[in-house]
């Protein structure tokens, strides 16, 4: 599913894996905090060194002997990353020294029969190099001293990584992928929905609100269409954000929306639409993203023949600004209607990217103004001279008029409705821009 070679970064908790990951990628993707267990899922990021492209995976710290459910899940995710990887970058802590856990992880890595590079992190100065020698005992070749925090010796490490990348089968050209952000309040079933959608436990699922703290890119293909699924942290009201790590998560969720083409707005069927749902959906709408409203946990409701109709009417009432979004009632647990999600995502992505020819566009606007003439303001009647569509994602229309201040928002809404009647644009917001233009210029 990924054309580029994969480099997995693994090791005990709190040895600096995420800091190294962010340094190599030159941007802050993984949450970095001085506490174990912050990176819980696998996080993917493309990187490049001296013309060689590869995909890195940051993983949660491996704790081998633990009864903690979350730590066991982290260990499972790290093992999945190791299975996926072409090269494994094993990070140990030069300040702490070699531990029993390091030896146990090394035993696992030696059995993978994959190239393993041993990086001793937190070697902050050249004189600290003597800290690396005990790590020869791990039997993984020459340890490479680095300092992710001080960007020391990262070039040598990346040279070693590139040397181990597969030489044959150059990365295939990247085709268009539909980027999908899964958003919603904590604990509405976003991670479970992702797992049901892709059929693999790529994201940790837990009933603890706030489990997914990072935004995670998951690549998958269905019926020849490539998707990138971004599972985001559940967004919380600011008053509920107590740890700095939670604050990063909200920012990460908003950034995930920014880089998505399509947003899956997940709502809890039992709780219905809440004020927080409105704020989250509002951000996606304002960002101009295509969207599908997914009502999850539908299996938990007592239903009659009109339950879905009543629920849809409530959504249309509460999320009035998203009248254009299709609504799908699902259950991640039973996989009810989950199979329809990919076709809906593809459909709204196409609508989001639709372009209308200028001649047909102006004919529709002309017909609309004939049926319902534009309003007058200060004694001057509004005239629409010309309309053009300069952009998509979202479809954007510029209306050149004689008096921009005479354009009332209600008339703009009327024109938007006429465009939707004529062309569909289901699942995508439309952007209508009004500009002044003198008649003689026209």
PyMOL commands that set and color helices and strands:
alter all, ss='L'
color gray80, all
select helices_A, chain A and resi 17-25+69-84+100-110+126-138+154-164+190-198+238-240+244-258+275-286+298-300+307-318+320-322+338-352+358-371+404-406+409-423
alter helices_A, ss='H'
color red, helices_A
select strands_A, chain A and resi 5-11+43-49+52-58+87-93+115-121+144-145+177-183+216-222+225-231+262-268+290-296+326-329+376-377+380-381+384-391+396-401+431-436
alter strands_A, ss='S'
color yellow, strands_A
deselect
rebuild
show_as cartoon
